[in-house]
Amino acid sequence: MAAIPDADKGFGMTQLALVIDLNVCVGCHACVTSCKQWNHSGEAGPLSDANPYGAEPSGTFFNRVQTYEVGEFPKTETVHFPKSCLHCEEPPCVPVCPTGASYKRAEDGIVLVDYDKCIGCKYCSWACPYGARELDEQQKVMKKCTLCVDRIYDGKLPEAERKPACVLACPTSARIFGDIHDPDSQAARAIREQGGYALMPEWGTQPANHYLPRRKTSIKLHPDELQREDNPLKVDGKLPRPAAGEPALDDVTSW
């Protein structure tokens, strides 16, 4: 694994985390697929998929996006909610581990699992109130988000790429990575300035990952904006035509 910062050099209070902006997350799952790709072949892999495309898919994921419909018709909206290990400052998964496989690093606050010590007893998953741990059915060990620890300290990568794979893949910049204990970091500023909040604080786990709330905006539409207009190419007869004798799209579609 790549070198990590020395805890004796002032990094003891560092808490790396993700800040997720729910206002701009579009539920594209780019974070899910990029996480799977990087970690499957990295220090934390493999991530098994026994039946990824069936009616009851199974597999190990570090990051999932849950989608909800909220409100009542006609005032409804869709909320995309990414969720992974929250790297709690008081992680309940650590003290329940009978072998010491689950641990929290003092130098950067990342919560990890030592696969060589893990016996797959699932105590950590039962203790986690967020459902962030999953049993890898192939290796029979518990797995979870590592914040791409093998990537963020890789000196062979350009500095701009030393971020979790999910952060780099997000097309809307909905994911911010940084030290939430550093008031000048982008992550800490976003929490402070945009009302960032921790998930289920009543559990006392002090989640490091935070969410930025959705900001509701009203949309005013004029009646003429709700009327469907004909395709101008259809009106002008300029749509591409298929080979002779075959029906065109206009002939079989009502538009």
Residue frames relative to the residue before (quaternion, step in Angstrom):
aa qw qx qy qz dx dy dz
M 1.0000 0.0000 0.0000 0.0000 0.00 0.00 0.00
A 0.5883 -0.6083 0.4032 0.3482 3.57 -1.10 0.73
A 0.6458 -0.5377 0.3807 0.3858 3.54 -1.26 0.48
I 0.2302 -0.7607 0.5946 0.1214 3.55 -1.14 0.67
P 0.6023 -0.5713 0.3902 0.3982 3.60 -1.11 0.48
D 0.5094 -0.6531 0.4773 0.2935 3.53 -1.15 0.70
A 0.4466 -0.7148 0.4716 0.2592 3.57 -0.71 1.09
D 0.6398 0.5399 -0.3304 0.4358 3.60 1.17 -0.46
K 0.6557 0.5221 -0.3081 0.4501 3.59 1.27 -0.15
G 0.7390 -0.4557 0.2367 0.4361 3.57 1.03 0.70
F 0.5515 0.6245 -0.3972 0.3849 3.59 1.21 0.24
G 0.3740 0.7846 -0.4509 0.2030 3.59 1.26 0.00
M 0.7392 0.4042 -0.2236 0.4902 3.57 1.08 -0.70
T 0.4159 0.7204 -0.4647 0.3036 3.58 1.25 0.10
Q 0.0047 0.7722 -0.6354 0.0023 3.57 -1.07 0.80
L 0.1718 -0.7949 0.5775 0.0716 3.55 -0.20 1.30
A 0.1086 0.7949 -0.5834 0.1266 3.56 -1.00 0.82
L 0.4280 -0.6493 0.5603 0.2850 3.51 -1.43 0.08
V 0.1311 -0.7345 0.6582 0.1005 3.54 -1.17 0.68
I 0.1321 -0.8298 0.5421 0.0121 3.56 -0.53 1.22
D 0.2729 -0.7758 0.5555 0.1232 3.55 -0.70 1.14
L 0.2614 -0.7991 0.5254 0.1308 3.58 -0.27 1.27
N 0.5843 0.6039 -0.3733 0.3931 3.57 1.19 -0.34
V 0.7861 0.2985 -0.1606 0.5169 3.59 1.13 -0.55
C 0.4711 0.6486 -0.4645 0.3763 3.62 1.23 0.00
V 0.1811 -0.8154 0.5456 0.0677 3.58 -0.73 1.09
G 0.5051 -0.6908 0.4103 0.3150 3.59 1.23 0.18
C 0.3195 0.7893 -0.4771 0.2174 3.59 1.11 0.58
H 0.3560 -0.7681 0.4529 0.2796 3.59 1.32 -0.34
A 0.3129 0.7388 -0.5338 0.2672 3.61 1.14 0.46
C 0.6335 0.5273 -0.3343 0.4570 3.58 1.04 -0.72
V 0.6411 0.5345 -0.3226 0.4463 3.58 1.03 -0.77
T 0.7187 0.4517 -0.2570 0.4619 3.56 0.80 -1.00
S 0.6567 0.4973 -0.3244 0.4650 3.60 0.97 -0.75
C 0.6127 0.5376 -0.3358 0.4720 3.58 1.09 -0.73
K 0.6605 0.5120 -0.3019 0.4588 3.55 0.91 -0.93
Q 0.6719 0.5095 -0.3006 0.4456 3.56 0.90 -0.95
W 0.7040 0.4667 -0.2878 0.4514 3.60 0.76 -1.00
N 0.7572 0.4212 -0.2306 0.4428 3.56 0.72 -1.05
H 0.5487 0.6038 -0.4085 0.4091 3.59 1.14 -0.42
S 0.7816 0.3053 -0.1532 0.5219 3.56 1.00 -0.81
G 0.6118 0.5797 -0.3432 0.4146 3.58 1.28 0.08
E 0.8155 -0.2529 0.1983 0.4813 3.54 -1.30 -0.46
A 0.7369 0.4391 -0.2270 0.4612 3.59 1.04 -0.76
G 0.5746 0.6282 -0.3701 0.3719 3.60 1.22 -0.19
P 0.5939 -0.0648 -0.7646 -0.2417 1.43 -2.48 0.15
L 0.3319 -0.7017 0.5871 0.2300 3.56 -1.31 0.34
S 0.2901 -0.8262 0.4578 0.1536 3.55 -0.10 1.30
D 0.0885 -0.7352 0.6695 0.0588 3.51 -1.29 0.61
A 0.1895 -0.8144 0.5399 0.0970 3.58 -0.21 1.23
N 0.7997 -0.0287 0.0679 0.5958 3.57 0.99 -0.81
P 0.0163 -0.8820 0.4708 0.0139 3.58 0.61 1.10
Y 0.7838 0.3489 -0.1721 0.4841 3.60 1.11 -0.57
G 0.5017 0.6758 -0.4209 0.3383 3.61 1.20 0.14
A 0.7262 -0.4082 0.3134 0.4558 3.54 -1.32 -0.11
E 0.7678 0.1774 -0.1120 0.6053 3.57 1.16 -0.62
P 0.1243 -0.8466 0.5136 0.0638 3.58 0.39 1.25
S 0.0789 -0.7796 0.6203 0.0361 3.54 -1.12 0.71
G 0.3115 0.7370 -0.5574 0.2219 3.53 -1.11 0.64
T 0.4739 -0.6662 0.5056 0.2756 3.53 -1.32 0.21
F 0.0132 0.7947 -0.6040 0.0584 3.55 -0.77 1.08
F 0.3655 -0.7052 0.5609 0.2333 3.55 -1.11 0.71
N 0.7911 0.1683 -0.0495 0.5859 3.55 1.15 -0.63
R 0.0072 -0.7841 0.6202 -0.0196 3.55 -0.94 0.92
V 0.2405 -0.7413 0.6038 0.1676 3.57 -1.19 0.56
Q 0.1498 -0.7863 0.5971 0.0522 3.55 -0.65 1.17
T 0.1783 -0.8023 0.5661 0.0642 3.57 -0.88 0.97
Y 0.0721 -0.8084 0.5841 -0.0126 3.53 -0.86 1.03
E 0.2765 -0.6983 0.6299 0.1976 3.52 -1.27 0.55
V 0.0500 -0.8230 0.5656 -0.0130 3.57 -0.62 1.11
G 0.7032 0.4330 -0.3415 0.4487 3.55 -1.20 0.56
E 0.4122 -0.6800 0.5451 0.2657 3.53 -1.37 -0.08
F 0.5839 -0.6003 0.4216 0.3478 3.53 -1.05 0.85
P 0.5848 -0.2050 -0.7846 -0.0181 1.58 -1.90 1.63
K 0.5862 0.5813 -0.3759 0.4209 3.60 1.24 -0.02
T 0.2790 0.7493 -0.5439 0.2548 3.54 0.33 1.28
E 0.0508 -0.7813 0.6203 0.0477 3.53 -1.26 0.36
T 0.3986 -0.7015 0.5446 0.2291 3.53 -1.26 0.52
V 0.1180 -0.7869 0.6041 0.0439 3.55 -0.90 0.96
H 0.1736 -0.7608 0.6191 0.0877 3.56 -0.83 1.03
F 0.0714 -0.8342 0.5453 -0.0398 3.55 -0.61 1.20
P 0.1752 -0.7893 0.5807 0.0954 3.62 -0.19 1.22
K 0.0210 0.8088 -0.5866 0.0366 3.58 -1.00 0.78
S 0.1029 0.7510 -0.6451 0.0964 3.51 -1.04 0.93
C 0.7395 -0.3264 0.2746 0.5208 3.58 -1.23 -0.26
L 0.3372 -0.7791 0.5040 0.1592 3.57 -0.87 1.00
H 0.3298 -0.7820 0.4760 0.2305 3.59 1.31 0.07
C 0.0343 -0.8623 0.5047 -0.0217 3.51 0.87 1.11
E 0.4802 -0.6505 0.5030 0.3054 3.53 -1.15 0.62
E 0.7367 0.1970 -0.1539 0.6283 3.57 1.29 -0.37
P 0.0317 -0.8670 0.4970 0.0165 3.62 0.61 1.12
P 0.3452 -0.7596 0.5099 0.2093 3.63 -0.59 1.06
C 0.5728 0.6098 -0.3731 0.4011 3.58 1.23 -0.35
V 0.6267 0.5851 -0.3329 0.3926 3.59 1.13 -0.58
P 0.7434 0.4213 -0.2782 0.4387 3.66 0.62 -0.96
V 0.6601 0.5170 -0.3327 0.4317 3.63 1.11 -0.47
C 0.5330 0.6411 -0.4148 0.3644 3.61 1.19 -0.32
P 0.3530 -0.7828 0.4707 0.2024 3.63 -0.53 1.10
T 0.7438 0.3980 -0.2249 0.4876 3.59 1.16 -0.40
G 0.4930 -0.6603 0.4328 0.3657 3.59 1.24 -0.16
A 0.3513 0.7553 -0.4866 0.2633 3.58 1.23 0.35
S 0.7002 0.3939 -0.2518 0.5396 3.58 1.08 -0.71
Y 0.1490 0.7975 -0.5703 0.1285 3.56 -0.77 0.98
K 0.3165 -0.7253 0.5821 0.1871 3.54 -1.29 0.48
R 0.3753 -0.7507 0.5024 0.2075 3.56 -0.72 1.08
A 0.4470 -0.7065 0.4874 0.2522 3.57 -0.87 0.99
E 0.6728 0.5521 -0.3078 0.3845 3.60 1.01 -0.77
D 0.8330 0.0808 -0.0399 0.5460 3.63 1.06 -0.53
G 0.5334 -0.6830 0.3807 0.3225 3.61 1.25 0.13
I 0.4650 0.6813 -0.4537 0.3373 3.60 1.23 0.08
V 0.2845 -0.7389 0.5880 0.1653 3.58 -0.98 0.90
L 0.0202 -0.8227 0.5659 -0.0498 3.57 -0.73 1.10
V 0.3123 -0.7058 0.5991 0.2131 3.53 -1.40 0.12
D 0.2773 -0.7270 0.6055 0.1673 3.56 -0.92 0.95
Y 0.3361 -0.7869 0.4825 0.1872 3.58 -0.26 1.28
D 0.6134 0.5632 -0.3585 0.4220 3.59 1.09 -0.57
K 0.7197 0.4126 -0.2381 0.5051 3.58 1.18 -0.51
C 0.5841 0.6178 -0.3675 0.3768 3.59 1.17 -0.55
I 0.1750 -0.7934 0.5773 0.0818 3.58 -0.94 0.93
G 0.5064 -0.6973 0.3968 0.3160 3.58 1.27 0.25
C 0.3164 0.7873 -0.4841 0.2141 3.60 1.11 0.55
K 0.3776 -0.7679 0.4339 0.2819 3.59 1.31 -0.33
Y 0.3385 0.7419 -0.5200 0.2543 3.63 1.15 0.23
C 0.6552 0.5284 -0.3203 0.4346 3.60 0.96 -0.85
S 0.6645 0.4978 -0.3140 0.4605 3.58 0.99 -0.78
W 0.6325 0.5131 -0.3310 0.4765 3.58 1.10 -0.61
A 0.6824 0.4890 -0.2887 0.4603 3.58 1.06 -0.71
C 0.6299 0.5502 -0.3370 0.4324 3.59 1.11 -0.62
P 0.3057 -0.7832 0.5091 0.1841 3.64 -0.57 1.06
Y 0.6744 0.5154 -0.2823 0.4470 3.58 1.28 -0.18
G 0.4169 -0.7279 0.4602 0.2907 3.59 1.22 -0.04
A 0.3588 0.7930 -0.4303 0.2395 3.54 1.14 0.65
R 0.6878 0.4565 -0.2880 0.4855 3.61 1.24 -0.14
E 0.0880 -0.7992 0.5943 0.0197 3.53 -1.05 0.81
L 0.4166 -0.6885 0.5371 0.2529 3.55 -1.12 0.71
D 0.3094 -0.7211 0.5877 0.1969 3.55 -0.82 1.01
E 0.3624 -0.7792 0.4737 0.1928 3.55 -0.39 1.25
Q 0.6357 0.5310 -0.3356 0.4487 3.59 1.16 -0.45
Q 0.7895 0.3032 -0.1503 0.5120 3.58 0.83 -0.95
K 0.3205 -0.7809 0.4761 0.2468 3.59 1.32 -0.27
V 0.5680 0.5260 -0.4264 0.4678 3.57 0.94 0.95
M 0.5216 -0.6298 0.4730 0.3280 3.56 -1.22 0.49
K 0.0762 -0.8044 0.5891 0.0084 3.55 -0.99 0.88
K 0.0210 0.7887 -0.6110 0.0654 3.53 -1.22 0.59
C 0.7047 -0.4332 0.3528 0.4373 3.55 -1.35 0.15
T 0.1913 -0.7848 0.5832 0.0860 3.56 -1.00 0.90
L 0.4089 -0.6867 0.4645 0.3814 3.58 1.34 -0.07
C 0.5110 -0.6631 0.3956 0.3776 3.56 1.23 0.62
V 0.0341 0.8555 -0.5147 0.0456 3.55 0.90 0.99
D 0.6500 0.5059 -0.3223 0.4666 3.58 1.14 -0.54
R 0.6728 0.4786 -0.2881 0.4851 3.57 1.26 -0.21
I 0.7066 0.5075 -0.2838 0.4032 3.56 0.81 -1.00
Y 0.7325 0.3554 -0.2294 0.5334 3.61 1.25 -0.34
D 0.4441 0.6978 -0.4527 0.3332 3.58 1.25 0.27
G 0.2952 -0.8014 0.5000 0.1436 3.56 -0.28 1.29
K 0.5920 0.5753 -0.3719 0.4246 3.60 1.22 -0.25
L 0.6342 0.5088 -0.3321 0.4782 3.58 1.24 -0.28
P 0.5602 -0.5580 0.4670 0.3959 3.61 -1.13 0.51
E 0.6206 -0.5868 0.3628 0.3728 3.58 -1.00 0.76
A 0.6374 0.5504 -0.3289 0.4273 3.59 1.01 -0.76
E 0.7105 0.4409 -0.2536 0.4863 3.60 1.20 -0.49
R 0.5302 0.6211 -0.4157 0.4005 3.59 1.24 0.08
K 0.4508 0.6252 -0.4794 0.4196 3.49 0.60 1.26
P 0.6388 -0.5001 0.3867 0.4386 3.62 -1.16 0.32
A 0.6139 -0.5871 0.3856 0.3601 3.56 -1.08 0.76
C 0.6421 0.5427 -0.3325 0.4273 3.59 0.99 -0.77
V 0.6336 0.5310 -0.3285 0.4569 3.58 1.07 -0.74
L 0.6770 0.4950 -0.2897 0.4612 3.56 0.93 -0.89
A 0.7056 0.4881 -0.2685 0.4380 3.59 1.04 -0.73
C 0.5627 0.6458 -0.3959 0.3310 3.61 1.08 -0.58
P 0.3345 -0.7854 0.4838 0.1928 3.65 -0.53 1.11
T 0.7336 0.4015 -0.2356 0.4950 3.61 1.18 -0.37
S 0.4213 -0.7167 0.4492 0.3273 3.59 1.32 0.11
A 0.2653 0.7889 -0.5057 0.2268 3.55 1.02 0.86
R 0.7215 0.3945 -0.2275 0.5216 3.59 1.25 -0.25
I 0.0884 -0.7867 0.6110 0.0019 3.55 -0.79 1.12
F 0.1448 -0.7974 0.5835 0.0527 3.56 -0.91 0.95
G 0.3815 0.7307 -0.5146 0.2361 3.56 -0.92 0.82
D 0.6362 -0.5094 0.4271 0.3916 3.51 -1.40 -0.13
I 0.2701 -0.7960 0.5185 0.1567 3.60 -0.36 1.19
H 0.6179 0.5318 -0.3516 0.4602 3.61 1.24 -0.16
D 0.6113 0.5022 -0.3458 0.5044 3.56 1.31 -0.13
P 0.3499 -0.7857 0.4617 0.2172 3.63 -0.26 1.19
D 0.6866 0.4786 -0.2888 0.4649 3.59 1.17 -0.42
S 0.5046 0.6515 -0.4362 0.3614 3.62 1.22 -0.07
Q 0.6274 -0.5453 0.4008 0.3852 3.54 -1.23 0.51
A 0.6417 0.5374 -0.3239 0.4411 3.56 1.01 -0.81
A 0.6868 0.4762 -0.2882 0.4674 3.58 0.86 -0.95
R 0.6403 0.5195 -0.3338 0.4568 3.60 0.98 -0.76
A 0.6407 0.5266 -0.3311 0.4501 3.59 0.97 -0.82
I 0.6435 0.5102 -0.3214 0.4716 3.59 0.97 -0.86
R 0.7038 0.4873 -0.2628 0.4451 3.56 0.87 -0.99
E 0.7733 0.3935 -0.1946 0.4575 3.57 0.84 -0.95
Q 0.7796 0.3313 -0.1738 0.5023 3.60 1.12 -0.55
G 0.5733 -0.6404 0.3712 0.3515 3.57 1.17 0.48
G 0.1578 0.8161 -0.5390 0.1364 3.57 0.96 0.80
Y 0.0911 -0.8117 0.5768 0.0131 3.56 -0.99 0.80
A 0.4440 -0.6700 0.5328 0.2646 3.53 -1.26 0.55
L 0.5043 -0.6645 0.4705 0.2876 3.56 -1.15 0.68
M 0.8602 -0.0480 0.0009 0.5077 3.57 -0.87 1.04
P 0.0218 0.8463 -0.5314 0.0302 3.62 0.65 1.07
E 0.5430 0.6504 -0.3945 0.3558 3.59 1.19 -0.43
W 0.6019 0.5690 -0.3648 0.4253 3.59 1.22 -0.33
G 0.4184 -0.7480 0.4367 0.2733 3.58 1.25 -0.21
T 0.4620 0.7021 -0.4360 0.3218 3.58 1.21 0.33
Q 0.2648 -0.7960 0.4951 0.2260 3.59 1.29 -0.31
P 0.0626 -0.8297 0.5542 0.0221 3.61 0.52 1.13
A 0.4105 -0.7077 0.5202 0.2450 3.57 -0.95 0.87
N 0.6374 0.4951 -0.3285 0.4906 3.58 1.01 -0.75
H 0.1008 -0.7915 0.6016 0.0386 3.56 -1.04 0.82
Y 0.2937 -0.7300 0.5907 0.1787 3.54 -1.33 0.35
L 0.2952 -0.7114 0.6076 0.1938 3.53 -1.13 0.72
P 0.4569 -0.7384 0.4216 0.2613 3.61 -0.66 1.08
R 0.5597 -0.5687 0.4849 0.3580 3.51 -1.30 0.43
R 0.2287 -0.7599 0.5956 0.1248 3.55 -1.06 0.79
K 0.2942 -0.7921 0.5114 0.1562 3.55 -0.42 1.21
T 0.0478 -0.7753 0.6298 0.0044 3.53 -1.03 0.92
S 0.3832 -0.7195 0.5305 0.2324 3.56 -1.01 0.78
I 0.2219 -0.7676 0.5921 0.1050 3.56 -1.03 0.86
K 0.1370 -0.7910 0.5940 0.0525 3.55 -0.76 1.08
L 0.0725 -0.8076 0.5852 -0.0048 3.55 -0.66 1.15
H 0.3555 -0.7030 0.5732 0.2254 3.55 -1.06 0.77
P 0.6498 -0.5443 0.3491 0.3996 3.61 -1.06 0.62
D 0.6685 0.5094 -0.3251 0.4336 3.61 0.95 -0.79
E 0.6101 0.5529 -0.3599 0.4388 3.60 1.20 -0.34
L 0.6605 0.4990 -0.3016 0.4732 3.58 1.24 -0.27
Q 0.5777 0.5843 -0.3790 0.4257 3.60 1.26 -0.11
R 0.3828 -0.7268 0.5261 0.2201 3.55 -0.92 0.94
E 0.2237 -0.7799 0.5742 0.1090 3.55 -0.84 1.00
D 0.5326 -0.6155 0.4727 0.3377 3.55 -1.16 0.64
N 0.5582 -0.5705 0.4834 0.3595 3.52 -1.21 0.58
P 0.4238 -0.7298 0.4618 0.2729 3.65 -0.55 1.08
L 0.6095 0.5409 -0.3664 0.4491 3.60 1.07 -0.56
K 0.6230 0.5325 -0.3389 0.4620 3.56 1.11 -0.68
V 0.6520 0.5159 -0.3113 0.4603 3.56 0.99 -0.87
D 0.7380 0.4196 -0.2307 0.4755 3.57 0.94 -0.90
G 0.4481 -0.7150 0.4399 0.3073 3.58 1.25 -0.10
K 0.4997 0.6866 -0.4005 0.3442 3.55 1.17 0.53
L 0.4010 0.7125 -0.4876 0.3063 3.58 1.22 0.20
P 0.5665 -0.5924 0.4319 0.3762 3.63 -1.00 0.64
R 0.2495 -0.7651 0.5780 0.1353 3.56 -1.02 0.79
P 0.4660 -0.6725 0.4935 0.2952 3.59 -1.05 0.68
A 0.7337 -0.3771 0.2986 0.4799 3.54 -1.30 -0.12
A 0.6624 -0.5249 0.3593 0.3957 3.55 -1.19 0.59
G 0.7866 0.3210 -0.2449 0.4672 3.55 -1.01 0.88
E 0.6794 0.4420 -0.2959 0.5055 3.60 1.21 -0.28
P 0.5179 -0.6576 0.4417 0.3229 3.61 -1.00 0.77
A 0.4190 -0.6795 0.5408 0.2651 3.56 -1.11 0.67
L 0.6672 -0.4874 0.3630 0.4307 3.57 -1.23 0.27
D 0.6133 0.5609 -0.3373 0.4422 3.59 1.09 -0.72
D 0.6667 0.5324 -0.3013 0.4258 3.58 1.06 -0.72
V 0.7831 0.3249 -0.1568 0.5066 3.58 1.11 -0.60
T 0.7066 0.4122 -0.2443 0.5206 3.59 1.29 -0.06
S 0.3809 -0.7405 0.5113 0.2125 3.57 -0.95 0.86
W 0.3031 -0.7630 0.5026 0.2708 3.57 1.32 -0.35
